[in-house]
Amino acid sequence: MACLGARSGERYPPSQGGEPFAGFTLVEVLVVIAILGLVFGLSGLAFSSLRLPRESAWVAALRTARNAAIRTGRPVRAVLPGDTGGYRSLLPAPLFLPDGRAVGPAADPLTGAVLDAPK
């Protein structure tokens, strides 16, 4: 069924000034909304992966032992958790001194940094 006054191939009849109507169809608007939804959804997933990774139980145990040694002023040996995500150190847990340095075979003798802490 053709619109009265419309020329061949036009969707709408021309306006009084002779210019065709300008605008978007519902389908065009829905396609743009769907594309924007995909773009924002994928960017949200990308930004969620930028968060800092959680600290492992092994690193948390070392940090707790170091803080306890500094706070109490006495040497504290780290108690490592049994569930370390498959990581098992062959070296014993380091001993933390009251100044925060670590000593033992699992620590660097110059800096006191733990040598084999998992990342």
CNS distance restraints for C-alpha pairs under 8 A (distance, minus, plus):
assign (resid   2 and name CA) (resid   6 and name CA) 7.44 0.50 0.50
assign (resid   3 and name CA) (resid  11 and name CA) 7.96 0.50 0.50
assign (resid   3 and name CA) (resid  12 and name CA) 6.93 0.50 0.50
assign (resid   3 and name CA) (resid  13 and name CA) 6.80 0.50 0.50
assign (resid   4 and name CA) (resid  13 and name CA) 7.19 0.50 0.50
assign (resid   5 and name CA) (resid  13 and name CA) 5.61 0.50 0.50
assign (resid   5 and name CA) (resid  14 and name CA) 7.79 0.50 0.50
assign (resid   6 and name CA) (resid  10 and name CA) 6.21 0.50 0.50
assign (resid   6 and name CA) (resid  11 and name CA) 7.42 0.50 0.50
assign (resid   6 and name CA) (resid  12 and name CA) 6.16 0.50 0.50
assign (resid   6 and name CA) (resid  13 and name CA) 4.25 0.50 0.50
assign (resid   6 and name CA) (resid  14 and name CA) 6.88 0.50 0.50
assign (resid   7 and name CA) (resid  13 and name CA) 7.21 0.50 0.50
assign (resid  12 and name CA) (resid  20 and name CA) 7.34 0.50 0.50
assign (resid  12 and name CA) (resid  21 and name CA) 7.15 0.50 0.50
assign (resid  13 and name CA) (resid  20 and name CA) 7.15 0.50 0.50
assign (resid  14 and name CA) (resid  18 and name CA) 5.46 0.50 0.50
assign (resid  14 and name CA) (resid  19 and name CA) 5.75 0.50 0.50
assign (resid  14 and name CA) (resid  20 and name CA) 4.67 0.50 0.50
assign (resid  14 and name CA) (resid  21 and name CA) 6.72 0.50 0.50
assign (resid  15 and name CA) (resid  19 and name CA) 5.77 0.50 0.50
assign (resid  15 and name CA) (resid  20 and name CA) 5.97 0.50 0.50
assign (resid  15 and name CA) (resid  21 and name CA) 6.64 0.50 0.50
assign (resid  24 and name CA) (resid  28 and name CA) 6.23 0.50 0.50
assign (resid  24 and name CA) (resid  29 and name CA) 6.74 0.50 0.50
assign (resid  25 and name CA) (resid  29 and name CA) 6.49 0.50 0.50
assign (resid  26 and name CA) (resid  30 and name CA) 6.19 0.50 0.50
assign (resid  27 and name CA) (resid  31 and name CA) 6.18 0.50 0.50
assign (resid  28 and name CA) (resid  32 and name CA) 6.32 0.50 0.50
assign (resid  29 and name CA) (resid  33 and name CA) 6.25 0.50 0.50
assign (resid  30 and name CA) (resid  34 and name CA) 6.14 0.50 0.50
assign (resid  31 and name CA) (resid  35 and name CA) 6.23 0.50 0.50
assign (resid  32 and name CA) (resid  36 and name CA) 6.16 0.50 0.50
assign (resid  33 and name CA) (resid  37 and name CA) 6.10 0.50 0.50
assign (resid  34 and name CA) (resid  38 and name CA) 6.35 0.50 0.50
assign (resid  35 and name CA) (resid  39 and name CA) 6.26 0.50 0.50
assign (resid  36 and name CA) (resid  40 and name CA) 6.11 0.50 0.50
assign (resid  37 and name CA) (resid  41 and name CA) 5.93 0.50 0.50
assign (resid  38 and name CA) (resid  42 and name CA) 6.10 0.50 0.50
assign (resid  39 and name CA) (resid  43 and name CA) 6.13 0.50 0.50
assign (resid  40 and name CA) (resid  44 and name CA) 6.02 0.50 0.50
assign (resid  41 and name CA) (resid  45 and name CA) 6.49 0.50 0.50
assign (resid  42 and name CA) (resid  46 and name CA) 6.32 0.50 0.50
assign (resid  43 and name CA) (resid  47 and name CA) 6.16 0.50 0.50
assign (resid  44 and name CA) (resid  48 and name CA) 6.18 0.50 0.50
assign (resid  45 and name CA) (resid  49 and name CA) 6.67 0.50 0.50
assign (resid  46 and name CA) (resid  50 and name CA) 7.07 0.50 0.50
assign (resid  47 and name CA) (resid  51 and name CA) 7.61 0.50 0.50
assign (resid  55 and name CA) (resid  59 and name CA) 6.47 0.50 0.50
assign (resid  55 and name CA) (resid  60 and name CA) 6.51 0.50 0.50
assign (resid  56 and name CA) (resid  60 and name CA) 6.22 0.50 0.50
assign (resid  56 and name CA) (resid  84 and name CA) 7.69 0.50 0.50
assign (resid  56 and name CA) (resid 119 and name CA) 7.92 0.50 0.50
assign (resid  57 and name CA) (resid  61 and name CA) 6.11 0.50 0.50
assign (resid  57 and name CA) (resid  81 and name CA) 6.79 0.50 0.50
assign (resid  57 and name CA) (resid  83 and name CA) 7.92 0.50 0.50
assign (resid  57 and name CA) (resid  84 and name CA) 6.52 0.50 0.50
assign (resid  58 and name CA) (resid  62 and name CA) 6.43 0.50 0.50
assign (resid  58 and name CA) (resid  80 and name CA) 6.06 0.50 0.50
assign (resid  58 and name CA) (resid  81 and name CA) 6.50 0.50 0.50
assign (resid  58 and name CA) (resid  84 and name CA) 6.20 0.50 0.50
assign (resid  58 and name CA) (resid 117 and name CA) 7.54 0.50 0.50
assign (resid  58 and name CA) (resid 118 and name CA) 7.57 0.50 0.50
assign (resid  59 and name CA) (resid  63 and name CA) 6.12 0.50 0.50
assign (resid  59 and name CA) (resid 117 and name CA) 6.86 0.50 0.50
assign (resid  59 and name CA) (resid 118 and name CA) 7.54 0.50 0.50
assign (resid  60 and name CA) (resid  64 and name CA) 6.05 0.50 0.50
assign (resid  61 and name CA) (resid  65 and name CA) 6.19 0.50 0.50
assign (resid  61 and name CA) (resid  78 and name CA) 6.43 0.50 0.50
assign (resid  61 and name CA) (resid  79 and name CA) 6.50 0.50 0.50
assign (resid  61 and name CA) (resid  80 and name CA) 5.93 0.50 0.50
assign (resid  61 and name CA) (resid  81 and name CA) 7.27 0.50 0.50
assign (resid  62 and name CA) (resid  66 and name CA) 6.22 0.50 0.50
assign (resid  62 and name CA) (resid  78 and name CA) 5.70 0.50 0.50
assign (resid  62 and name CA) (resid  79 and name CA) 7.75 0.50 0.50
assign (resid  62 and name CA) (resid  80 and name CA) 7.50 0.50 0.50
assign (resid  63 and name CA) (resid  67 and name CA) 6.15 0.50 0.50
assign (resid  64 and name CA) (resid  68 and name CA) 6.11 0.50 0.50
assign (resid  64 and name CA) (resid  78 and name CA) 7.85 0.50 0.50
assign (resid  65 and name CA) (resid  69 and name CA) 6.23 0.50 0.50
assign (resid  65 and name CA) (resid  76 and name CA) 6.06 0.50 0.50
assign (resid  65 and name CA) (resid  77 and name CA) 6.57 0.50 0.50
assign (resid  65 and name CA) (resid  78 and name CA) 5.06 0.50 0.50
assign (resid  65 and name CA) (resid  79 and name CA) 7.57 0.50 0.50
assign (resid  65 and name CA) (resid  96 and name CA) 6.85 0.50 0.50
assign (resid  66 and name CA) (resid  70 and name CA) 6.33 0.50 0.50
assign (resid  66 and name CA) (resid  76 and name CA) 7.26 0.50 0.50
assign (resid  66 and name CA) (resid  78 and name CA) 7.78 0.50 0.50
assign (resid  66 and name CA) (resid  96 and name CA) 5.57 0.50 0.50
assign (resid  66 and name CA) (resid  97 and name CA) 7.66 0.50 0.50
assign (resid  66 and name CA) (resid 100 and name CA) 5.79 0.50 0.50
assign (resid  66 and name CA) (resid 101 and name CA) 7.89 0.50 0.50
assign (resid  66 and name CA) (resid 102 and name CA) 7.95 0.50 0.50
assign (resid  67 and name CA) (resid  71 and name CA) 6.00 0.50 0.50
assign (resid  67 and name CA) (resid 100 and name CA) 7.53 0.50 0.50
assign (resid  68 and name CA) (resid  72 and name CA) 5.92 0.50 0.50
assign (resid  68 and name CA) (resid  76 and name CA) 6.96 0.50 0.50
assign (resid  69 and name CA) (resid  73 and name CA) 5.59 0.50 0.50
assign (resid  69 and name CA) (resid  74 and name CA) 5.36 0.50 0.50
assign (resid  69 and name CA) (resid  75 and name CA) 5.38 0.50 0.50
assign (resid  69 and name CA) (resid  76 and name CA) 5.28 0.50 0.50
assign (resid  69 and name CA) (resid  96 and name CA) 6.13 0.50 0.50
assign (resid  69 and name CA) (resid  97 and name CA) 6.01 0.50 0.50
assign (resid  69 and name CA) (resid  98 and name CA) 4.82 0.50 0.50
assign (resid  69 and name CA) (resid  99 and name CA) 7.65 0.50 0.50
assign (resid  69 and name CA) (resid 100 and name CA) 6.85 0.50 0.50
assign (resid  70 and name CA) (resid  74 and name CA) 7.37 0.50 0.50
assign (resid  70 and name CA) (resid  97 and name CA) 7.39 0.50 0.50
assign (resid  70 and name CA) (resid  98 and name CA) 4.60 0.50 0.50
assign (resid  70 and name CA) (resid  99 and name CA) 5.97 0.50 0.50
assign (resid  70 and name CA) (resid 100 and name CA) 5.89 0.50 0.50
assign (resid  71 and name CA) (resid  98 and name CA) 7.67 0.50 0.50
assign (resid  72 and name CA) (resid  98 and name CA) 7.43 0.50 0.50
assign (resid  73 and name CA) (resid  97 and name CA) 7.90 0.50 0.50
assign (resid  73 and name CA) (resid  98 and name CA) 4.69 0.50 0.50
assign (resid  73 and name CA) (resid  99 and name CA) 7.82 0.50 0.50
assign (resid  74 and name CA) (resid  97 and name CA) 6.71 0.50 0.50
assign (resid  74 and name CA) (resid  98 and name CA) 5.38 0.50 0.50
assign (resid  75 and name CA) (resid  95 and name CA) 6.65 0.50 0.50
assign (resid  75 and name CA) (resid  96 and name CA) 5.52 0.50 0.50
assign (resid  75 and name CA) (resid  97 and name CA) 4.55 0.50 0.50
assign (resid  75 and name CA) (resid  98 and name CA) 5.71 0.50 0.50
assign (resid  76 and name CA) (resid  95 and name CA) 5.72 0.50 0.50
assign (resid  76 and name CA) (resid  96 and name CA) 5.23 0.50 0.50
assign (resid  76 and name CA) (resid  97 and name CA) 6.73 0.50 0.50
assign (resid  77 and name CA) (resid  93 and name CA) 6.72 0.50 0.50
assign (resid  77 and name CA) (resid  94 and name CA) 6.04 0.50 0.50
assign (resid  77 and name CA) (resid  95 and name CA) 4.24 0.50 0.50
assign (resid  77 and name CA) (resid  96 and name CA) 5.99 0.50 0.50
assign (resid  78 and name CA) (resid  93 and name CA) 5.68 0.50 0.50
assign (resid  78 and name CA) (resid  94 and name CA) 6.23 0.50 0.50
assign (resid  78 and name CA) (resid  95 and name CA) 6.44 0.50 0.50
assign (resid  78 and name CA) (resid  96 and name CA) 7.45 0.50 0.50
assign (resid  79 and name CA) (resid  93 and name CA) 7.05 0.50 0.50
assign (resid  80 and name CA) (resid  93 and name CA) 6.98 0.50 0.50
assign (resid  84 and name CA) (resid  88 and name CA) 6.98 0.50 0.50
assign (resid  87 and name CA) (resid 118 and name CA) 7.54 0.50 0.50
assign (resid  89 and name CA) (resid 116 and name CA) 7.46 0.50 0.50
assign (resid  91 and name CA) (resid 105 and name CA) 6.56 0.50 0.50
assign (resid  91 and name CA) (resid 106 and name CA) 5.70 0.50 0.50
assign (resid  92 and name CA) (resid 104 and name CA) 7.85 0.50 0.50
assign (resid  92 and name CA) (resid 105 and name CA) 7.13 0.50 0.50
assign (resid  92 and name CA) (resid 106 and name CA) 6.53 0.50 0.50
assign (resid  93 and name CA) (resid 104 and name CA) 7.80 0.50 0.50
assign (resid  93 and name CA) (resid 106 and name CA) 6.58 0.50 0.50
assign (resid  94 and name CA) (resid 102 and name CA) 5.87 0.50 0.50
assign (resid  94 and name CA) (resid 103 and name CA) 5.73 0.50 0.50
assign (resid  94 and name CA) (resid 104 and name CA) 5.26 0.50 0.50
assign (resid  94 and name CA) (resid 105 and name CA) 7.17 0.50 0.50
assign (resid  94 and name CA) (resid 106 and name CA) 5.63 0.50 0.50
assign (resid  94 and name CA) (resid 107 and name CA) 6.32 0.50 0.50
assign (resid  94 and name CA) (resid 114 and name CA) 7.34 0.50 0.50
assign (resid  95 and name CA) (resid 102 and name CA) 5.45 0.50 0.50
assign (resid  95 and name CA) (resid 103 and name CA) 5.27 0.50 0.50
assign (resid  95 and name CA) (resid 104 and name CA) 6.24 0.50 0.50
assign (resid  96 and name CA) (resid 100 and name CA) 6.05 0.50 0.50
assign (resid  96 and name CA) (resid 101 and name CA) 5.68 0.50 0.50
assign (resid  96 and name CA) (resid 102 and name CA) 4.33 0.50 0.50
assign (resid  96 and name CA) (resid 103 and name CA) 6.32 0.50 0.50
assign (resid  97 and name CA) (resid 101 and name CA) 5.45 0.50 0.50
assign (resid  97 and name CA) (resid 102 and name CA) 6.11 0.50 0.50
assign (resid  97 and name CA) (resid 103 and name CA) 7.40 0.50 0.50
assign (resid 100 and name CA) (resid 112 and name CA) 7.99 0.50 0.50
assign (resid 101 and name CA) (resid 111 and name CA) 7.11 0.50 0.50
assign (resid 101 and name CA) (resid 112 and name CA) 4.51 0.50 0.50
assign (resid 101 and name CA) (resid 113 and name CA) 7.03 0.50 0.50
assign (resid 102 and name CA) (resid 107 and name CA) 5.80 0.50 0.50
assign (resid 102 and name CA) (resid 108 and name CA) 7.71 0.50 0.50
assign (resid 102 and name CA) (resid 112 and name CA) 4.39 0.50 0.50
assign (resid 102 and name CA) (resid 113 and name CA) 6.26 0.50 0.50
assign (resid 102 and name CA) (resid 114 and name CA) 6.82 0.50 0.50
assign (resid 103 and name CA) (resid 107 and name CA) 5.41 0.50 0.50
assign (resid 103 and name CA) (resid 108 and name CA) 7.35 0.50 0.50
assign (resid 103 and name CA) (resid 109 and name CA) 6.59 0.50 0.50
assign (resid 103 and name CA) (resid 112 and name CA) 6.10 0.50 0.50
assign (resid 104 and name CA) (resid 109 and name CA) 7.85 0.50 0.50
assign (resid 106 and name CA) (resid 114 and name CA) 5.92 0.50 0.50
assign (resid 106 and name CA) (resid 115 and name CA) 5.55 0.50 0.50
assign (resid 106 and name CA) (resid 116 and name CA) 6.79 0.50 0.50
assign (resid 107 and name CA) (resid 112 and name CA) 5.52 0.50 0.50
assign (resid 107 and name CA) (resid 113 and name CA) 5.50 0.50 0.50
assign (resid 107 and name CA) (resid 114 and name CA) 4.41 0.50 0.50
assign (resid 107 and name CA) (resid 115 and name CA) 5.20 0.50 0.50
assign (resid 108 and name CA) (resid 112 and name CA) 4.98 0.50 0.50
assign (resid 108 and name CA) (resid 113 and name CA) 5.39 0.50 0.50
assign (resid 108 and name CA) (resid 114 and name CA) 6.36 0.50 0.50
assign (resid 108 and name CA) (resid 115 and name CA) 6.13 0.50 0.50
